[in-house]
Amino acid sequence: MTTDKRDSMTGEELGQKLLASVKQMRAPTNTPSESFGDRLAAIGRKHGVTAHDIEQVDSVRDRTPAAPTDYFQQQARTGDLNAALAFLSRAGGQPPADDDRLPGA
């Protein structure tokens, strides 16, 4: 039976390794000579997306209107206009409570 290398790592070592992996994944991968469009086109070629596929998506998007939302109407019916205006006009406000701060801040 083989032992996974992670089994012998401390929690801190594992955390550092995970953090390094995340940083590597988030690092910019495009070079100055490679635009976002070039990268997007490469992904499309890799997955076999054709210009016809893009045209089909565009035509459906153009024919299908966005669904209207009544969220703001609902908020207007249940909201307190005077309380909202008082909140927006207050100066400075209050500092965050101790339990409403980010760790380490």
C-alpha positions in Angstrom: 0.0 0.0 0.0 1.4 3.4 -1.0 1.3 6.4 1.3 0.0 9.7 -0.1 2.6 12.4 0.3 -0.2 14.7 1.7 -0.6 12.3 4.7 2.9 13.2 5.9 2.4 17.0 5.5 1.5 19.3 8.3 -1.6 21.4 8.0 0.6 24.5 7.4 2.6 22.8 4.6 -0.6 21.6 2.9 -2.1 25.1 3.2 1.0 26.6 1.7 1.0 24.1 -1.2 -2.7 24.8 -1.8 -2.1 28.6 -1.8 0.8 28.2 -4.3 -1.5 26.1 -6.6 -4.2 28.7 -6.4 -1.8 31.5 -7.2 -0.5 29.6 -10.1 -4.0 29.1 -11.5 -4.9 32.7 -11.1 -1.6 34.0 -12.7 -2.2 35.7 -16.0 -1.4 33.2 -18.8 -1.7 35.4 -21.9 1.4 37.0 -23.2 1.4 40.6 -24.5 1.3 39.4 -28.1 -1.7 37.1 -27.4 -5.0 38.9 -27.0 -8.1 37.7 -25.2 -9.8 37.2 -28.6 -6.9 34.9 -29.7 -7.2 32.8 -26.5 -10.9 32.6 -27.0 -10.5 31.5 -30.6 -8.0 28.8 -29.6 -10.5 27.5 -27.0 -13.2 27.5 -29.7 -11.0 25.6 -32.1 -10.1 23.1 -29.4 -13.8 22.3 -28.8 -14.9 22.4 -32.4 -17.0 25.6 -32.2 -17.7 27.0 -35.7 -18.7 30.4 -36.9 -22.1 28.9 -37.7 -22.5 27.9 -34.0 -21.8 31.5 -32.9 -24.3 32.8 -35.5 -26.9 30.4 -34.1 -26.3 31.6 -30.5 -26.5 35.3 -31.7 -29.8 34.7 -33.5 -31.4 33.1 -30.5 -30.1 35.9 -28.2 -31.5 38.5 -30.5 -34.9 36.9 -30.8 -35.3 36.2 -27.1 -35.9 39.3 -24.9 -34.7 39.3 -21.4 -37.4 38.3 -18.9 -38.7 41.3 -17.1 -38.4 41.3 -13.4 -40.7 42.7 -10.9 -38.1 42.8 -8.1 -38.0 46.6 -7.9 -41.8 46.8 -8.0 -42.0 44.4 -5.1 -39.4 46.3 -3.2 -41.3 49.6 -3.8 -44.5 48.1 -2.4 -42.8 46.8 0.8 -40.1 49.4 1.3 -40.1 52.4 3.7 -39.2 55.5 1.6 -38.6 57.7 4.6 -36.2 55.1 6.2 -34.4 54.7 2.9 -33.9 58.5 2.4 -32.8 58.8 6.1 -30.2 56.1 5.5 -28.9 57.6 2.3 -28.6 61.1 3.8 -26.7 60.1 7.0 -23.2 61.5 7.3 -20.3 59.2 8.1 -22.3 56.4 9.5 -20.9 54.1 12.2 -17.8 51.9 12.1 -18.4 48.2 11.7 -19.2 46.2 14.8 -16.5 43.9 16.1 -18.3 40.8 14.7 -18.7 42.5 11.3 -15.0 42.8 10.4 -12.8 40.7 8.2 -10.4 38.4 10.1 -7.1 40.2 10.6 -8.5 43.6 9.7 
